[in-house]
Amino acid sequence: MLLLKYLLMSGGVGMILVAAGILSYDVYLEMKYRRAMAVAGTVPLPPVPHVHWRGALALALLAWGPLLLAAGIIVVPSGMAGVRVSQTSGTLPGTLYPGAHFVAPMAESVSLFDTRDQLFTTGALEDTAVKSSSAPSAKSEPLRVQAKEGLTLGLAITVRYRLDPKRLDYIQSNLPQPIEKEIVPPVVASAWRELVPNYTVREVFATKREEIRKRASDVITQKLALDGIIVKEVMLRDIQLPPEYAKGLETLLLKEQENDRMGVETEMQQKQVRIAELEAEATKAQQVKQAEGEAQVKVLQAKAESDAMQYTLPLKQKQIEQSKLEAEARKETTVKNAEAMAEAKVIDSKAEMERRKLLADAEADRIRVTAAADAVRMTSEGAILKQNPLLINKIVAERLSDKLQIMMVPADGKFFFANDVLHSMNMANHSSQVQDSEDPQQK
């Protein structure tokens, strides 16, 4: 819709510019023709150019059509609402919300209202930078009202409200404009000035401050609601007391604070006394309990010692009997060990005798067997030597040292060394045989 409005406006303006351009061009040609006539005199000239008055006028009249259509498209901004006002019928019912709307061109207009939250403020704000541009009715002076005593109070009030979009036609038709200056301030001031005279300064300042604020909020909300104004919140920010009352109240508050301080100190001293009494009672009870506990401990210790003596005497007797039994057992063990040792020594001596006897028998048997074997061996060797006397030389050569050189002698035995050796060997064999024959007799 907004694009269509801009297109229609552009088309209308364009058509008017085209018509103006056509007329300007035709007038330019005509003026040029006249200057040429003045210079040429009787020289024939081209035909006189014709000015297109009708075409330009028609085009200009047609241009008003798009312009009127564009003027009939109204755009309501965000946060605003409007009502249609007819030149013949007055305010028309219904609300135009943010967006594009079509109205009758030249016959209807739209009145816009701010539907966002607005503030009505009396008294200086805590921070002047907080003041909103949407609250032009804000005042720097507090609202002056009289209390029950006749003293004048200054109230710093803030009322947060907004217009009801559904009742904008009623507001436009019946209420003076602007609303934020003509309606809201008188209603708020009258409500507070009707309520505050029913209360004392002390009640307004301290005891019934919230109650008064709620009653004023209800009255303001009810009155403004009849005119299509929605009240969201009524705030009583500050109260300015009269200087004399403020000074007296300050003195009274100081006395009350002093009284409260003394009461608190008295209460603290009473509590300290009570704490001391409780500590003394606790100490006494602790000592009594401690004495009772020590007495009970001593009684239990005595009882335990008595019980221990009852069990200690039988235990000592049992220990003595056990010691006697252990001594007897050690004595018997010693006797038995001595007897066992004696018997072991006897057995050892008998065994030694038997061992020696067996060794002697074994040695005798060995000697007999050895002698018999030697006799048999000597007999066989003698027989072999008688058959082969040269074996004596071989045996002698084998038993001599490795460094001794062997010399061969004739077999007839005429060589002196061989004869001596054989003679000595025969003597040795004879003596050994005699010994062997004597040894068995000795044994």
C-alpha positions as CSV (number, residue, x, y, z in Angstrom):
1,M,0.0,0.0,0.0
2,L,2.8,2.4,0.9
3,L,4.6,1.6,-2.4
4,L,1.4,2.3,-4.3
5,K,1.1,5.7,-2.6
6,Y,4.6,6.6,-3.7
7,L,4.0,5.4,-7.2
8,L,0.8,7.4,-7.5
9,M,2.5,10.5,-6.2
10,S,5.5,10.1,-8.5
11,G,3.1,9.6,-11.5
12,G,1.0,12.7,-10.7
13,V,4.1,14.8,-10.2
14,G,5.6,13.4,-13.3
15,M,2.5,14.2,-15.4
16,I,2.4,17.8,-14.1
17,L,6.1,18.2,-14.9
18,V,5.5,16.8,-18.4
19,A,2.6,19.3,-19.0
20,A,4.8,22.2,-17.7
21,G,7.6,21.0,-20.0
22,I,5.3,20.9,-23.1
23,L,4.0,24.4,-22.4
24,S,7.5,25.8,-21.8
25,Y,8.7,24.3,-25.0
26,D,5.8,25.7,-27.0
27,V,6.3,29.2,-25.5
28,Y,10.0,29.0,-26.3
29,L,9.3,28.2,-30.0
30,E,6.8,31.0,-30.3
31,M,9.2,33.5,-28.8
32,K,11.9,32.3,-31.2
33,Y,9.5,32.7,-34.1
34,R,8.7,36.3,-33.2
35,R,12.3,37.3,-32.9
36,A,12.9,35.8,-36.3
37,M,10.0,37.8,-37.7
38,A,11.4,41.0,-36.3
39,V,14.8,40.4,-37.8
40,A,13.7,39.0,-41.3
41,G,11.0,41.6,-42.1
42,T,9.3,40.5,-45.4
43,V,11.3,37.3,-45.8
44,P,8.9,34.3,-45.8
45,L,9.0,32.3,-42.6
46,P,7.8,28.9,-41.6
47,P,4.3,28.6,-40.1
48,V,3.7,29.9,-36.7
49,P,4.2,27.2,-34.0
50,H,1.0,26.3,-32.1
51,V,1.0,26.3,-28.2
52,H,-0.6,23.0,-27.0
53,W,-2.6,24.6,-24.2
54,R,-5.4,22.0,-24.2
55,G,-3.1,19.0,-24.1
56,A,-1.0,20.4,-21.3
57,L,-4.1,21.4,-19.3
58,A,-5.6,18.0,-19.8
59,L,-2.4,16.3,-18.7
60,A,-2.2,18.5,-15.6
61,L,-5.8,17.7,-14.8
62,L,-5.2,14.0,-15.2
63,A,-2.2,14.3,-12.8
64,W,-4.5,15.2,-10.0
65,G,-6.1,11.8,-10.1
66,P,-3.0,9.9,-8.9
67,L,-2.3,12.7,-6.5
68,L,-5.7,12.5,-4.9
69,L,-5.5,8.7,-4.7
70,A,-2.1,9.0,-3.0
71,A,-3.5,11.6,-0.6
72,G,-6.2,9.0,0.3
73,I,-3.5,6.5,1.5
74,I,-2.7,7.3,5.2
75,V,0.2,5.6,7.0
76,V,-0.1,5.3,10.8
77,P,3.4,5.0,12.4
78,S,4.3,2.4,15.0
79,G,3.2,3.3,18.6
80,M,0.5,5.5,17.2
81,A,-3.2,5.1,16.4
82,G,-5.6,7.3,14.5
83,V,-9.3,8.1,14.0
84,R,-10.9,9.4,10.8
85,V,-12.5,12.9,10.9
86,S,-15.0,13.6,8.1
87,Q,-15.6,17.2,6.9
88,T,-19.3,16.5,6.8
89,S,-20.0,13.8,9.5
90,G,-17.4,14.6,12.1
91,T,-15.4,11.9,13.9
92,L,-16.1,8.5,12.4
93,P,-16.2,5.4,14.7
94,G,-13.3,2.9,14.6
95,T,-9.6,3.1,15.2
96,L,-6.8,3.0,12.6
97,Y,-3.9,1.0,14.0
98,P,-0.3,1.2,12.8
99,G,0.0,0.5,9.0
100,A,-1.4,1.9,5.7
101,H,-5.2,2.8,5.5
102,F,-7.3,4.4,2.7
103,V,-9.5,7.4,3.4
104,A,-11.7,9.6,1.2
105,P,-9.3,12.2,-0.3
106,M,-10.1,15.8,0.6
107,A,-13.2,14.7,2.5
108,E,-11.6,12.9,5.5
109,S,-8.5,13.4,7.6
110,V,-6.8,11.3,10.2
111,S,-6.0,12.5,13.8
112,L,-3.0,10.6,15.3
113,F,-2.7,9.7,19.0
114,D,0.3,8.3,20.8
115,T,-0.8,5.0,22.3
116,R,2.5,4.3,24.1
117,D,2.9,4.7,27.9
118,Q,3.3,8.3,29.1
119,L,4.3,9.8,32.4
120,F,2.8,12.7,34.3
121,T,5.3,13.8,37.0
122,T,5.4,16.4,39.7
123,G,8.5,17.3,41.6
124,A,12.1,17.1,40.5
125,L,13.1,13.6,39.4
126,E,16.0,11.9,41.1
127,D,17.8,11.9,37.7
128,T,16.9,14.6,35.2
129,A,18.3,12.4,32.4
130,V,15.5,9.9,33.1
131,K,12.8,12.4,31.9
132,S,11.2,11.1,28.7
133,S,10.3,13.1,25.7
134,S,6.9,11.5,25.7
135,A,6.1,13.3,28.9
136,P,6.1,17.0,28.1
137,S,3.7,17.7,31.0
138,A,6.3,16.9,33.6
139,K,6.7,19.6,36.2
140,S,9.7,20.5,38.3
141,E,7.5,21.8,41.2
142,P,5.9,19.3,43.6
143,L,2.1,19.1,44.0
144,R,1.1,21.3,46.9
145,V,-1.7,19.8,49.2
146,Q,-2.8,20.6,52.8
147,A,-2.9,18.0,55.6
148,K,-5.5,17.7,58.4
149,E,-3.5,20.2,60.5
150,G,-3.6,22.8,57.8
151,L,0.1,22.4,57.0
152,T,1.2,22.4,53.4
153,L,2.9,19.3,52.0
154,G,4.8,19.0,48.7
155,L,4.2,15.6,46.9
156,A,6.4,14.2,44.2
157,I,4.1,12.1,42.1
158,T,4.4,10.1,39.0
159,V,1.4,8.6,37.1
160,R,2.0,6.1,34.3
161,Y,-0.8,5.9,31.8
162,R,-1.7,5.3,28.2
163,L,-4.7,6.1,25.9
164,D,-7.2,3.3,25.2
165,P,-6.9,2.7,21.4
166,K,-10.5,1.5,21.3
167,R,-11.9,4.8,22.6
168,L,-9.9,7.2,20.5
169,D,-13.0,8.3,18.6
170,Y,-14.6,9.3,22.0
171,I,-11.4,11.1,23.0
172,Q,-11.3,13.0,19.7
173,S,-14.9,14.0,19.8
174,N,-15.4,14.9,23.5
175,L,-12.1,15.7,25.3
176,P,-10.0,18.8,25.0
177,Q,-6.6,18.4,23.3
178,P,-3.9,17.7,24.2
179,I,-4.9,15.1,26.8
180,E,-1.6,15.1,28.7
181,K,-2.0,18.8,29.5
182,E,-5.8,19.3,29.7
183,I,-7.1,16.2,31.4
184,V,-4.4,14.3,33.3
185,P,-2.9,17.0,35.5
186,P,-6.2,18.4,36.9
187,V,-7.6,14.9,37.6
188,V,-4.4,13.8,39.4
189,A,-4.2,17.0,41.4
190,S,-7.9,17.0,42.5
191,A,-7.6,13.3,43.6
192,W,-4.7,14.0,45.9
193,R,-6.2,17.2,47.2
194,E,-9.4,15.5,48.1
195,L,-7.6,12.6,50.0
196,V,-4.7,14.2,51.9
197,P,-6.8,16.6,54.0
198,N,-8.3,13.5,55.7
199,Y,-4.9,12.5,57.2
200,T,-2.4,14.1,59.5
201,V,1.1,15.0,58.4
202,R,2.5,12.0,60.3
203,E,0.1,9.6,58.7
204,V,0.8,10.9,55.2
205,F,4.6,10.8,55.8
206,A,4.9,7.5,57.7
207,T,2.1,5.4,59.1
208,K,-0.5,5.5,56.3
209,R,1.6,6.4,53.3
210,E,0.9,3.3,51.3
211,E,-2.8,3.4,52.1
212,I,-3.1,7.0,50.8
213,R,-1.2,6.0,47.7
214,K,-3.5,3.1,47.0
215,R,-6.7,5.2,47.5
216,A,-5.4,7.9,45.3
217,S,-4.4,5.3,42.6
218,D,-8.0,3.9,42.7
219,V,-9.6,7.4,42.4
220,I,-7.3,8.5,39.5
221,T,-7.8,5.2,37.7
222,Q,-11.5,5.4,38.0
223,K,-11.8,9.0,36.9
224,L,-9.5,8.7,33.9
225,A,-11.0,5.4,32.8
226,L,-14.2,7.2,32.1
227,D,-12.3,9.3,29.5
228,G,-10.6,6.4,27.8
229,I,-7.3,6.7,29.7
230,I,-5.8,3.6,31.2
231,V,-3.8,4.2,34.4
232,K,-1.1,1.5,35.0
233,E,0.7,2.9,38.1
234,V,0.6,5.8,40.5
235,M,3.8,6.4,42.4
236,L,4.4,8.6,45.5
237,R,8.1,9.2,45.2
238,D,8.7,11.8,47.8
239,I,7.0,14.0,50.4
240,Q,8.3,17.5,51.3
241,L,7.4,18.4,54.9
242,P,7.0,22.0,56.2
243,P,10.3,23.4,57.6
244,E,8.9,23.8,61.1
245,Y,7.3,20.4,61.2
246,A,10.4,18.8,59.7
247,K,12.6,20.4,62.4
248,G,10.2,19.2,65.2
249,L,10.0,15.8,63.6
250,E,13.7,15.6,63.4
251,T,13.9,16.4,67.2
252,L,11.2,13.9,67.9
253,L,13.0,11.3,65.9
254,L,16.2,12.0,67.7
255,K,14.5,11.5,71.0
256,E,12.8,8.4,69.8
257,Q,16.1,7.1,68.6
258,E,17.7,7.9,72.0
259,N,14.8,6.2,73.7
260,D,15.2,3.2,71.4
261,R,18.9,3.2,72.0
262,M,18.5,3.3,75.8
263,G,15.9,0.6,75.6
264,V,18.2,-1.5,73.5
265,E,21.1,-0.9,75.9
266,T,18.8,-1.8,78.9
267,E,17.7,-4.9,77.1
268,M,21.3,-5.8,76.4
269,Q,22.3,-5.3,80.0
270,Q,19.4,-7.5,81.1
271,K,20.5,-10.1,78.7
272,Q,24.0,-9.9,80.0
273,V,22.8,-10.3,83.6
274,R,20.7,-13.3,82.4
275,I,23.7,-14.7,80.6
276,A,25.9,-14.4,83.7
277,E,23.2,-16.1,85.8
278,L,22.9,-18.9,83.2
279,E,26.7,-19.2,83.1
280,A,26.9,-19.5,86.9
281,E,24.1,-22.1,87.0
282,A,25.8,-24.0,84.2
283,T,29.2,-23.9,86.1
284,K,27.5,-25.1,89.2
285,A,25.7,-27.8,87.4
286,Q,28.9,-28.8,85.7
287,Q,30.8,-28.9,89.0
288,V,28.1,-31.0,90.6
289,K,28.0,-33.4,87.7
290,Q,31.8,-33.5,87.7
291,A,31.8,-34.4,91.5
292,E,29.1,-37.0,91.0
293,G,31.1,-38.4,88.1
294,E,34.3,-38.6,90.2
295,A,32.5,-40.3,93.1
296,Q,31.0,-42.8,90.8
297,V,34.4,-43.4,89.2
298,K,35.9,-44.0,92.6
299,V,33.1,-46.4,93.6
300,L,33.5,-48.3,90.4
301,Q,37.3,-48.4,90.9
302,A,36.9,-49.8,94.4
303,K,34.3,-52.3,93.2
304,A,36.6,-53.3,90.3
305,E,39.5,-53.8,92.8
306,S,37.4,-56.0,95.0
307,D,36.2,-58.0,92.1
308,A,39.8,-58.3,90.9
309,M,40.9,-59.6,94.3
310,Q,38.2,-62.3,94.3
311,Y,39.6,-63.5,91.0
312,T,43.3,-62.9,91.8
313,L,43.6,-65.3,94.8
314,P,42.4,-68.4,93.0
315,L,44.5,-67.4,90.0
316,K,47.6,-67.1,92.3
317,Q,46.8,-70.6,93.8
318,K,46.5,-72.0,90.3
319,Q,49.8,-70.4,89.3
320,I,51.5,-72.0,92.4
321,E,50.0,-75.4,91.6
322,Q,51.0,-75.0,88.0
323,S,54.6,-74.1,89.1
324,K,54.8,-77.3,91.3
325,L,53.5,-79.4,88.5
326,E,56.0,-77.9,86.1
327,A,58.9,-78.6,88.6
328,E,57.8,-82.2,89.1
329,A,57.5,-82.6,85.3
330,R,61.0,-81.1,84.8
331,K,62.4,-83.5,87.5
332,E,60.8,-86.5,85.9
333,T,62.0,-85.4,82.6
334,T,65.6,-85.0,83.9
335,V,65.5,-88.5,85.4
336,K,64.1,-90.0,82.3
337,N,66.6,-88.2,80.2
338,A,69.5,-89.5,82.4
339,E,68.2,-93.1,82.2
340,A,67.7,-92.7,78.5
341,M,71.3,-91.4,78.1
342,A,72.7,-94.3,80.2
343,E,70.8,-96.8,78.2
344,A,71.9,-95.1,75.0
345,K,75.6,-95.2,76.2
346,V,75.2,-99.0,77.0
347,I,73.7,-99.6,73.6
348,D,76.4,-97.5,72.0
349,S,79.1,-99.5,73.7
350,K,77.5,-102.8,72.8
351,A,77.2,-101.6,69.3
352,E,80.8,-100.5,69.2
353,M,81.9,-103.9,70.4
354,E,79.8,-105.6,67.8
355,R,81.2,-103.3,65.2
356,R,84.8,-104.0,66.2
357,K,84.1,-107.7,66.2
358,L,82.6,-107.6,62.8
359,L,85.5,-105.5,61.5
360,A,88.0,-107.9,63.0
361,D,86.2,-110.9,61.4
362,A,85.9,-109.1,58.2
363,E,89.6,-108.2,58.3
364,A,90.5,-111.8,59.1
365,D,88.4,-113.1,56.2
366,R,89.9,-110.5,53.9
367,I,93.5,-111.6,54.9
368,R,92.6,-115.3,54.5
369,V,91.1,-114.6,51.1
370,T,94.0,-112.4,50.1
371,A,96.6,-114.9,51.2
372,A,94.8,-117.7,49.4
373,A,94.6,-115.6,46.3
374,D,98.2,-114.6,46.6
375,A,99.2,-118.2,47.0
376,V,97.2,-119.3,44.0
377,R,98.6,-116.3,42.1
378,M,102.2,-117.1,43.1
379,T,101.7,-120.7,42.2
380,S,100.4,-119.9,38.8
381,E,103.1,-117.3,38.3
382,G,105.8,-119.7,39.3
383,A,104.5,-122.3,36.9
384,I,104.3,-119.7,34.1
385,L,107.8,-118.4,34.9
386,K,109.2,-122.0,34.9
387,Q,107.7,-122.4,31.5
388,N,108.7,-118.9,30.2
389,P,111.7,-117.5,32.1
390,L,111.9,-114.5,29.8
391,L,108.8,-113.0,31.4
392,I,111.0,-112.0,34.4
393,N,112.9,-109.6,32.2
394,K,109.6,-108.1,30.8
395,I,108.2,-107.6,34.3
396,V,111.4,-106.0,35.6
397,A,111.5,-103.7,32.6
398,E,107.8,-102.7,33.1
399,R,108.4,-101.9,36.8
400,L,111.6,-99.9,36.3
401,S,111.6,-96.1,35.7
402,D,110.7,-94.7,32.3
403,K,114.1,-93.2,31.9
404,L,115.9,-96.6,32.2
405,Q,117.0,-98.0,28.8
406,I,116.3,-101.7,28.3
407,M,119.1,-103.9,27.3
408,M,118.6,-107.3,25.7
409,V,120.9,-110.2,26.9
410,P,121.4,-113.6,25.6
411,A,119.0,-116.3,26.6
412,D,121.6,-118.6,28.1
413,G,121.9,-116.5,31.3
414,K,125.6,-116.0,31.1
415,F,125.4,-112.2,31.5
416,F,126.2,-111.2,35.0
417,F,123.4,-108.7,35.5
418,A,120.8,-111.1,34.4
419,N,122.1,-113.8,36.7
420,D,122.1,-111.5,39.7
421,V,118.6,-110.3,39.0
422,L,117.2,-113.7,38.6
423,H,119.0,-114.9,41.7
424,S,117.6,-112.1,43.8
425,M,114.2,-112.6,42.5
426,N,114.2,-116.2,43.3
427,M,115.4,-115.4,46.8
428,A,112.6,-112.9,47.2
429,N,110.0,-115.4,46.0
430,H,111.3,-118.0,48.4
431,S,111.2,-115.7,51.4
432,S,107.7,-114.5,50.5
433,Q,106.4,-118.1,50.4
434,V,108.0,-118.8,53.7
435,Q,106.3,-115.7,55.2
436,D,103.0,-116.7,53.8
437,S,103.3,-120.1,55.3
438,E,104.1,-118.7,58.7
439,D,101.4,-116.0,58.9
440,P,98.5,-118.4,59.0
441,Q,100.0,-120.2,61.9
442,Q,100.5,-116.9,63.8
443,K,97.0,-115.8,63.2
